[in-house]
Amino acid sequence: MSRPPEALGRLRRTLSDIGRPLVVGFSGGADSALLAQQATTVLGADRVTCVTAVSPSLAPEELADCEALAREWSLSWQPVETDELANPDYVANGGDRCYHCKAELMDALAPLASGGARVVLGVNLDDLGDHRPGQEAAAERGALFPFVAAELTKHDVREVSRHLGLRTADKPAAACLASRIPYGTAVSLGVLSSVGRAESGLRRLGFRAVRVRHYGDLARIEVPLGELDALLAARSEVVEAVRSAGYRYVTVDFEGLRSGNLNSALPG
């Protein structure tokens, strides 16, 4: 485990050594936020473009937060629209869904990376051990992973962010909304909208880290184990928030929030 100043030093050297303008995939989470902020600090806003992919799989709150962070940190920022739903392989929602999603992102970023710029993404060392086919798609298309090169784990990312006073240091992970849909269930605009509205309603009730897993007309809510009592205490409001998003049945997962837990259904 690295001390924050040491990890920060490695990251800054890695960014400097790339030696080209950068296009940062900026989703607003702790990883991409630190990468965007530090790339801009090291290279300058005139050499770093931070880009947020906008599609139905992005929660509206995340887009708003990206725009707010760009203002706060004086980032050169722009949104770009992606259209994953036009790809039948993405819609089919097989185990390689993330591959097609990241390929779409890289295709959208390519025009911005003309003239020798490189695309960089906030992949950390811990991500390498999970089922993340999107990393393969990004690497095939030339993306660089500065956190991996600088040997930063997720813990390092949060500690460095805390060391720098970034408000994203403790921001809960917020994967794309399609990750709430079990593999084999088609991804659609309606499903993504229902998931997004249900989670937005729960966040308004104070649950910052939350997942609503989609099973037809049944929603399965995941929050950290320490927040289960609060979730049950707000039962009526929780049910109303989720049903107003279009679900008929509202259930709670008593194992708590587990990021990426739908991956367990994939063949080993």
C-alpha positions as CSV (number, residue, x, y, z in Angstrom):
1,M,0.0,0.0,0.0
2,S,1.5,3.3,-1.1
3,R,1.5,6.5,0.9
4,P,-0.6,9.1,-0.9
5,P,2.3,11.5,-1.8
6,E,4.3,8.6,-3.3
7,A,1.3,7.3,-5.3
8,L,0.5,10.8,-6.5
9,G,4.2,11.3,-7.6
10,R,4.1,8.1,-9.6
11,L,0.8,9.2,-11.3
12,R,2.1,12.6,-12.2
13,R,5.3,11.1,-13.7
14,T,3.2,8.7,-15.7
15,L,1.0,11.4,-17.1
16,S,4.0,13.6,-17.9
17,D,5.9,10.7,-19.6
18,I,3.0,10.1,-22.0
19,G,4.2,13.2,-23.7
20,R,1.1,13.9,-25.8
21,P,-2.2,15.7,-25.4
22,L,-4.8,13.6,-23.6
23,V,-8.5,12.8,-24.0
24,V,-9.8,11.6,-20.6
25,G,-12.9,9.4,-20.4
26,F,-14.6,11.3,-17.6
27,S,-17.6,9.6,-15.9
28,G,-17.4,11.6,-12.7
29,G,-16.5,8.6,-10.5
30,A,-13.6,8.6,-8.1
31,D,-11.2,7.1,-10.7
32,S,-12.0,9.2,-13.7
33,A,-12.3,12.3,-11.6
34,L,-8.8,12.0,-10.2
35,L,-7.4,11.2,-13.6
36,A,-9.1,14.2,-15.2
37,Q,-8.0,16.6,-12.4
38,Q,-4.4,15.4,-12.3
39,A,-4.0,15.2,-16.1
40,T,-5.2,18.9,-16.2
41,T,-2.9,19.8,-13.4
42,V,0.2,18.2,-14.9
43,L,-0.3,19.0,-18.6
44,G,-2.7,22.0,-18.5
45,A,-6.3,22.4,-19.7
46,D,-5.1,23.3,-23.2
47,R,-3.6,19.8,-23.6
48,V,-6.3,17.8,-21.9
49,T,-9.9,17.3,-23.0
50,C,-12.2,15.6,-20.5
51,V,-15.1,13.9,-22.2
52,T,-18.3,12.4,-20.8
53,A,-20.2,9.9,-22.8
54,V,-23.9,10.6,-22.7
55,S,-26.4,7.8,-23.3
56,P,-29.5,6.3,-21.6
57,S,-27.2,4.2,-19.5
58,L,-25.7,7.3,-17.7
59,A,-27.7,8.4,-14.7
60,P,-28.7,12.1,-15.1
61,E,-27.2,13.0,-11.8
62,E,-23.8,11.7,-13.0
63,L,-23.9,14.0,-16.1
64,A,-24.8,17.0,-13.9
65,D,-21.9,16.2,-11.5
66,C,-19.4,15.9,-14.4
67,E,-20.4,19.4,-15.5
68,A,-20.2,20.7,-12.0
69,L,-16.7,19.2,-11.4
70,A,-15.5,20.6,-14.7
71,R,-16.5,24.1,-13.5
72,E,-15.0,23.6,-10.1
73,W,-11.7,22.3,-11.4
74,S,-11.5,24.4,-14.6
75,L,-11.4,21.3,-16.8
76,S,-11.7,21.5,-20.5
77,W,-14.9,19.4,-20.7
78,Q,-17.4,18.3,-23.2
79,P,-20.2,15.7,-23.4
80,V,-20.4,13.4,-26.5
81,E,-23.5,11.3,-27.3
82,T,-23.0,7.6,-27.7
83,D,-25.6,5.2,-29.1
84,E,-25.0,1.7,-27.7
85,L,-28.7,0.8,-28.1
86,A,-28.2,0.8,-31.9
87,N,-25.8,-2.1,-31.6
88,P,-27.7,-5.5,-31.4
89,D,-24.8,-7.1,-29.6
90,Y,-25.0,-4.6,-26.8
91,V,-28.8,-4.9,-26.6
92,A,-28.6,-8.7,-26.4
93,N,-26.8,-8.2,-23.1
94,G,-24.4,-11.1,-23.2
95,G,-21.4,-11.5,-21.0
96,D,-19.5,-9.3,-23.5
97,R,-21.9,-6.3,-23.2
98,C,-19.2,-4.0,-21.7
99,Y,-17.0,-4.8,-24.7
100,H,-19.5,-3.3,-27.1
101,C,-20.2,-0.4,-24.8
102,K,-16.5,0.6,-24.5
103,A,-16.0,0.1,-28.2
104,E,-18.7,2.6,-28.8
105,L,-17.1,5.0,-26.4
106,M,-13.7,4.7,-28.1
107,D,-15.3,5.3,-31.5
108,A,-16.9,8.5,-30.1
109,L,-13.6,9.7,-28.6
110,A,-11.5,8.9,-31.7
111,P,-12.3,12.2,-33.5
112,L,-11.2,14.1,-30.4
113,A,-8.0,12.2,-30.2
114,S,-6.8,13.2,-33.7
115,G,-3.5,14.9,-34.1
116,G,-1.6,12.5,-31.9
117,A,-3.6,12.8,-28.7
118,R,-4.1,9.6,-26.6
119,V,-7.2,8.4,-24.9
120,V,-6.7,7.6,-21.2
121,L,-9.1,5.8,-18.9
122,G,-9.4,5.5,-15.1
123,V,-8.7,1.8,-14.9
124,N,-6.9,0.9,-11.7
125,L,-5.0,-2.3,-10.6
126,D,-8.0,-3.8,-8.8
127,D,-10.1,-3.6,-12.0
128,L,-7.7,-6.0,-13.7
129,G,-9.0,-8.9,-11.6
130,D,-12.7,-8.4,-12.4
131,H,-14.8,-9.4,-15.4
132,R,-14.2,-6.2,-17.5
133,P,-14.3,-6.9,-21.2
134,G,-14.6,-3.2,-21.8
135,Q,-10.9,-2.9,-20.9
136,E,-10.0,-5.3,-23.7
137,A,-12.0,-3.1,-26.2
138,A,-10.3,0.0,-25.0
139,A,-6.8,-1.4,-25.1
140,E,-7.4,-2.8,-28.6
141,R,-8.2,0.7,-29.7
142,G,-5.1,2.3,-28.1
143,A,-6.4,3.6,-24.8
144,L,-3.9,4.0,-22.0
145,F,-4.4,3.2,-18.3
146,P,-2.2,5.6,-16.3
147,F,-3.3,4.2,-12.9
148,V,-2.2,0.7,-13.9
149,A,1.1,2.1,-15.2
150,A,1.6,4.0,-11.9
151,E,0.5,0.9,-9.9
152,L,-2.4,2.6,-8.2
153,T,-5.2,0.5,-6.6
154,K,-8.7,1.7,-5.8
155,H,-7.6,2.4,-2.3
156,D,-4.7,4.5,-3.6
157,V,-7.1,6.4,-5.9
158,R,-9.3,7.3,-2.9
159,E,-6.4,8.1,-0.6
160,V,-4.7,10.3,-3.2
161,S,-8.0,12.1,-3.8
162,R,-8.5,12.6,-0.1
163,H,-4.9,13.9,0.2
164,L,-5.7,16.5,-2.6
165,G,-9.1,17.4,-0.9
166,L,-11.2,16.2,-3.9
167,R,-14.8,15.8,-3.0
168,T,-14.9,12.6,-5.1
169,A,-12.6,10.8,-2.7
170,D,-15.5,9.0,-1.1
171,K,-18.0,9.1,-3.9
172,P,-19.8,5.7,-4.2
173,A,-19.0,3.7,-7.3
174,A,-21.7,4.2,-9.9
175,A,-21.4,1.8,-12.8
176,C,-23.6,2.3,-15.9
177,L,-27.3,1.5,-15.5
178,A,-27.1,-1.4,-17.9
179,S,-25.1,-3.3,-15.2
180,R,-28.3,-3.6,-13.2
181,I,-29.8,-5.8,-15.9
182,P,-29.1,-9.6,-15.6
183,Y,-27.1,-11.0,-18.6
184,G,-29.5,-12.3,-21.2
185,T,-32.2,-9.8,-20.5
186,A,-32.3,-7.3,-23.4
187,V,-31.2,-3.8,-22.7
188,S,-33.8,-1.2,-23.7
189,L,-34.5,2.5,-23.2
190,G,-37.5,1.7,-21.1
191,V,-35.6,-0.6,-18.7
192,L,-32.7,1.8,-18.3
193,S,-35.2,4.6,-17.6
194,S,-37.0,2.5,-14.9
195,V,-33.7,1.6,-13.2
196,G,-32.5,5.2,-13.4
197,R,-35.7,6.7,-12.0
198,A,-35.8,4.1,-9.2
199,E,-32.2,4.8,-8.1
200,S,-32.7,8.6,-8.3
201,G,-35.7,8.3,-6.1
202,L,-33.7,6.3,-3.5
203,R,-30.9,8.7,-3.6
204,R,-33.3,11.5,-2.8
205,L,-34.2,9.5,0.3
206,G,-30.6,9.7,1.3
207,F,-29.2,6.4,0.0
208,R,-26.0,7.5,-1.8
209,A,-24.7,4.0,-2.6
210,V,-27.6,2.0,-4.1
211,R,-28.3,-0.5,-6.9
212,V,-31.7,-1.4,-8.3
213,R,-31.4,-4.8,-10.0
214,H,-34.0,-5.3,-12.7
215,Y,-36.0,-8.5,-13.0
216,G,-39.0,-7.6,-15.1
217,D,-41.6,-6.0,-12.9
218,L,-39.6,-6.9,-9.8
219,A,-36.9,-4.6,-8.4
220,R,-34.2,-5.9,-6.1
221,I,-32.6,-3.1,-4.0
222,E,-29.0,-3.3,-2.8
223,V,-27.6,-0.9,-0.2
224,P,-24.5,-1.3,2.1
225,L,-25.2,-3.7,5.0
226,G,-24.9,-0.8,7.4
227,E,-27.8,1.0,5.7
228,L,-30.3,-1.9,5.7
229,D,-32.0,-0.8,8.9
230,A,-32.5,2.7,7.5
231,L,-33.9,1.3,4.3
232,L,-36.4,-0.8,6.2
233,A,-37.3,2.1,8.4
234,A,-38.2,4.1,5.3
235,R,-40.1,1.2,3.8
236,S,-43.2,3.2,2.7
237,E,-41.1,5.9,1.0
238,V,-38.8,3.3,-0.6
239,V,-41.7,1.3,-2.0
240,E,-43.3,4.5,-3.4
241,A,-40.0,5.6,-5.0
242,V,-39.5,2.3,-6.8
243,R,-43.1,1.6,-7.8
244,S,-43.3,5.1,-9.3
245,A,-40.5,4.1,-11.6
246,G,-42.7,1.3,-13.0
247,Y,-42.0,-1.7,-10.8
248,R,-44.7,-3.8,-9.3
249,Y,-42.7,-5.7,-6.7
250,V,-40.1,-4.2,-4.4
251,T,-37.5,-6.5,-2.7
252,V,-34.4,-6.0,-0.7
253,D,-31.2,-8.0,-1.0
254,F,-30.1,-8.8,2.5
255,E,-26.5,-9.6,1.4
256,G,-26.1,-5.9,0.8
257,L,-24.5,-3.9,-2.0
258,R,-22.0,-5.9,-4.1
259,S,-20.6,-4.1,-7.1
260,G,-20.7,-6.3,-10.2
261,N,-22.5,-9.1,-8.4
262,L,-24.4,-10.1,-11.6
263,N,-21.1,-11.3,-13.0
264,S,-21.5,-14.4,-10.7
265,A,-24.0,-15.7,-13.2
266,L,-21.4,-15.9,-16.0
267,P,-19.7,-19.3,-16.7
268,G,-16.4,-19.6,-14.9
